Amino acid sequence: MYEWALGITDSRPASWRSCPPRWDDEKLTASSSHSFLDVMGKLCETAIKSRREYDHGIDEHLWKMRICSMHDMTHPPSAEDRIMRLLEDRDQDDDGSDDSDDEEKYRGNILIPCPQGEDMAEEFNDDEAQILSASTKLSRELLPEGHVLEVTYDYGTTTTIYLKVLSVKMKAVQSLLQYFSLESASANMLEELKAVPAYSLPKEKQVDHFFPYASKAFLGYYQPLFAGKSDEFDIGESQRVMGSVTMGLSSKIRSERDTTFCSMEDRNCSSDVLFCPGVLDPNELLQAVDKAWEPRERDDDPDRLEDYRYDWIRRFITGADDDEGAKIVQELIANDNGFGAKLVPIRLKKDREKSDFDFEAVFPKTAGQIMSGRFRWFQYKKGVLRVVVGRGMGQDNRQCPSDQILRTWNHEFETFHELLCAVEASWVWEGRELAADAVIAKFDTDLGPSAPLPKEPPCLGKETDAISISSCKDLKKLVTALAISVEDGKTVLYSGHDDGTLAKFSLDDNQELWSKKIYTDGTKDNERYMGGVGMMVQATYGVAGIKVRPNSSNPKTSIVYTWTDAYQGYPSRNYDDREASQLRGWSGENGELLRRFTLNIGRDEDGNDAYPSISTVVFCKALYNRAWQDTIVVGLHCCYNGLQWDEDDFDLEEMQDFSEGNIVPFLESSMDEMESWRGQGGIIQSMAVAGRSYVVSLSIMLGTGHPDDIVLWSLQQPGIPLYRKALWNHNERSVFRAQQTRLDDVAGISIDGKELLLTDLHGDRIAPMTIEKDADGSPYIEMHGYASIGSKYYEDEGYHGRMGVSSKHAAVAMEIEPTAWIFKIRGNSTHAKLDKRDGNPREFRDEGDHGFGDGDEKALQEKRAGREMAVGKVEFPKYGGNKPSRKKVKNDHFAMSFTDDSDGLGRGGPVTMAMRGRHLVGGFSNGSMVRFLLPEQFDDGDSSISANHLVSVCSLPSDEWHIPLLETSD
């Protein structure tokens, strides 16, 4: 017979690594004679009842249990992880591997549904866990020491608790199924409270009399939203509907303003129902909290609280004198997408009538402590009061280890006044009364932010400084390409649009010089209505790219080269009858068509004309016919079907007979097509020109879109690959382990000399690289690391990123955020803030590569390291200053209202940019364009006509677009 001792907590696993739960607050013992159903029954009578007093029966709601290791609980495996583990096990089985070592083999988690939910268990078994009946008896194999039993009760207003197996011991006799909670407060508690002068005050002088609504809220009790008739949620005023309640400075995270001074969480401790970030005088705080919880009249409800669930309303308190804090709250409300909590701002008027209650006079010790500027706070959670010194820990910064707790009171306080008396009696440290000005070296040495954000660069332009070039509100005019040129001493802008329009503007007076429809308007066939997510401009039937070059017949004028993602012949021809893609050159003077370069690369593996789309276009000097000639190098959206350059038996002459390459050069003057470049198998995604030495090309995998390789091509011997850096292991059986670099979703590339700066993760991170030479003088690419900018918060957040490039600087922005960050191209590879680690991105999942990771302090610091590397930033006006008119839509299913942003216009940041010297231009989804004039330090003296000619990047999808695999000869 075995006995289990299990500790119970409701703190979230994400916080356990930084602040382990106190497993001894609640415990349960059971034996191998008990079933999981028996254990659930006891939990419903005890731990779950204490968290939801009004409905906790084992048969009242659906429930489930899940057993997993502590590691999987604190580091939850993704779907990729689980699939990979199962595939590894299958491979072991196929190889006849020894199964004796069960510890090394992945068995998955164990799922135990409630009896009435067994029929649905398989349908909702997302992690492919082993399913057991609730009547199964406990055993050491199922529930070993150190494992965790996760209990989820009620799939609607869910309550989740976690039981850790503290020990499994052999017992001679059967153990009882028992529940233990923290011991009650000491027997002399009443005497201790009576020793507090405030305890003997008459009720009319107690805090509950002056702030009745706040007092009930601090005790965690239900407060109706409306006066008079009860709410639909009404469960009686004596019922607890809140989890943790705190008062006092418990955290200071990213800045002096980023603090927690008061918080109230919902009953499951999953989100706040009230939050006050700023340190307020206790009298003002109590008055504001009282206002926040005062029931409203139903005909005076400007926030429409009746449309929201009771625990989906977040009251946000700012001080009466805190204008900046109030502005931040209003911005949060303005940016609310309607799918989170309803934000309700609470702010007292500066000329308000103040309460007669004097907190400092009634509770002088507590007032002195919480206003000391140090971390002094208390937490009341489900009948347990803890008075704490030192900053909070864990994911929510509201947990603390035992050495920070001055006093614990396990007592259901009848009044808030009684609770505050207990707090007043608790300010004792190491046996002595803790004075308000006392310094505890262990906790008070560092009172600054725990994870200060990197210092941001100077703002070089605010939205009010933006100069309008074109004002528009038409999604068809979405700006898809921009280029800034200098012609005859004047600075001009070329803009391409989704409807196929090419336009020219003077940046000296912001006047349009000409506009021409050069491609058919295909916006109806390429709809951009994304249902509220950010813009993903992956393909356009309009102008996909713009390059500007001098016109050899008239050097003061230009040729504007463009291409489109629409197939050649659209829409008069069907797709199967299309012709080869074309790079076209237009007169910069009037838009007249001057040149056509046809990309007929031959056939695909099925014997059909390949006709791939154009991915990238760069211009360089290449040594053809024993002379350095102006050359156009075009990367194609297709796959080369021969050997990679560094593979065994690679022979360039043989490959020329075997297959065409996916990079095609043309002589710019004669328009002659030269031999295609072979040796890079993936889809060409980015290109950059390094003087007269090299072309750098980055390719991506067909299907996944992950980086495949980087190749360094010679310009002295055009078409000769000098170096290949593999980014994908084609010999790896597991697709999850094949990726060899964190680099992903490249959205821009820039180059200055032999130094490159890329932006990846759709513009949320920078990645510097350099071209080096080894001891033998052979060139190679060195990847130096990564630095995040930190605009992105969620891994699957949809948005569009781009880079604007000048000769010395690059500007990075994304559509979900109106700020552009400006970097020097040189010097980033040795910056101290650069994270130099690389490898499979799965190894860095917990560290914020795709968001804030665990939300721990280190992740918060590292997430914005790139901002400290920037030399400046510019704040674009959203939508170029032309915000769309959007209506509020009521969602009856979720009982809330939200802004309907399904118009396809996205979130208002720039969707494309161009940079040249002091000029920075942003184009927007509604067709608007604005520019900034940067300080003189950005003037690089470049007066050439050429624009965008040295770098190119493609955003065409790797899985939904026509991507031919080029034909090979027998």
PyMOL commands that set and color helices and strands:
alter all, ss='L'
color gray80, all
select helices_A, chain A and resi 13-15+36-45+70-74+79-94+102-104+115-121+189-194+197-200+203-205+207-210+212-218+282-293+305-307+310-312+323-334+359-362+364-370+402-404+416-424+441-444+463-465+475-477+575-577+652-658+828-830+841-847+857-863+865-869+878-881+936-938
alter helices_A, ss='H'
color red, helices_A
select strands_A, chain A and resi 2-9+26-31+63-68+110-113+130-131+148-153+159-170+178-181+242-252+259-266+272-276+313-317+342-346+376-381+384-389+405-410+428-429+432-433+459-461+467-470+479-487+490-497+501-506+511-517+545-551+554-563+581-587+593-599+614-624+627-636+663-667+683-690+694-700+707-714+721-726+748-752+755-760+765-773+779-783+787-788+801-805+809-814+817-824+872-875+888-891+896-899+912-916+919-923+929-933+951-953
alter strands_A, ss='S'
color yellow, strands_A
deselect
rebuild
show_as cartoon
